[in-house]
Amino acid sequence: MVRIGTVVMGASDVRRAAAFRKAALGYVEREAPKDDWVVLVPAEGTGAGLALGRSGTPVQEVPRVHLDLYTEEQDAEVDRLIALGAVRVDRELYPDDPDFVVLADPEGNRFCVIDTTHS
């Protein structure tokens, strides 16, 4: 049996991406970061790590893979993430009563904030 240990994402500015993800997720650096690589882990307890590596590949407008962040306080978390530098992404394909909000980090990588209390 295998499990997800680390999600790896590209970033044009690894330090900026790490600062956003650390503030957004409450993660810390596993070891001292380099200019082109850092691995972040949950500050409290276990969970998947997030590695950020320098990449020159452009961000996909509609990514095939993205992160879903779960919360019981969606509005407050969306506001907090926007204050950290995320931006709201308008989607043409939203369902009538979505349980998610699509945001993009400061580099343009999209992610969803999922309301876990949504029926």
KAHUZI-V137963 format. One record per residue. N is the residue number from 1. D_CENTER is the distance of its C-alpha to the mean C-alpha in Angstrom with 1 decimal. Layout:
BEGIN
N&D_CENTER ; N&D_CENTER
END
This chain:
BEGIN
1&26.1 ; 2&22.8 ; 3&19.4 ; 4&15.8 ; 5&15.7 ; 6&12.9 ; 7&10.2 ; 8&11.0 ; 9&9.4 ; 10&11.7 ; 11&11.7 ; 12&14.9 ; 13&14.7 ; 14&13.4 ; 15&14.4 ; 16&12.8 ; 17&9.3 ; 18&10.1 ; 19&11.4 ; 20&8.5 ; 21&6.2 ; 22&9.6 ; 23&10.5 ; 24&7.6 ; 25&7.8 ; 26&11.4 ; 27&11.2 ; 28&14.0 ; 29&15.2 ; 30&17.2 ; 31&19.7 ; 32&20.5 ; 33&18.1 ; 34&19.8 ; 35&19.4 ; 36&18.1 ; 37&16.3 ; 38&14.6 ; 39&13.6 ; 40&11.7 ; 41&12.8 ; 42&13.0 ; 43&15.6 ; 44&17.4 ; 45&18.3 ; 46&17.2 ; 47&14.1 ; 48&12.2 ; 49&11.6 ; 50&9.0 ; 51&11.2 ; 52&10.9 ; 53&14.1 ; 54&15.9 ; 55&16.3 ; 56&18.6 ; 57&17.5 ; 58&16.7 ; 59&13.5 ; 60&14.5 ; 61&15.2 ; 62&14.8 ; 63&12.7 ; 64&14.2 ; 65&11.2 ; 66&7.7 ; 67&5.5 ; 68&7.5 ; 69&7.2 ; 70&11.0 ; 71&13.2 ; 72&16.9 ; 73&16.5 ; 74&14.5 ; 75&16.4 ; 76&16.1 ; 77&12.4 ; 78&12.0 ; 79&14.6 ; 80&13.1 ; 81&9.7 ; 82&12.1 ; 83&14.3 ; 84&11.8 ; 85&11.7 ; 86&9.6 ; 87&12.0 ; 88&13.1 ; 89&13.7 ; 90&17.1 ; 91&17.8 ; 92&21.3 ; 93&20.8 ; 94&19.6 ; 95&21.9 ; 96&24.3 ; 97&22.7 ; 98&18.9 ; 99&17.0 ; 100&13.7 ; 101&12.6 ; 102&10.7 ; 103&8.9 ; 104&8.2 ; 105&6.9 ; 106&10.2 ; 107&10.7 ; 108&10.5 ; 109&7.7 ; 110&7.5 ; 111&5.6 ; 112&8.0 ; 113&9.2 ; 114&12.1 ; 115&15.3 ; 116&16.8 ; 117&20.1 ; 118&20.6 ; 119&23.7
END
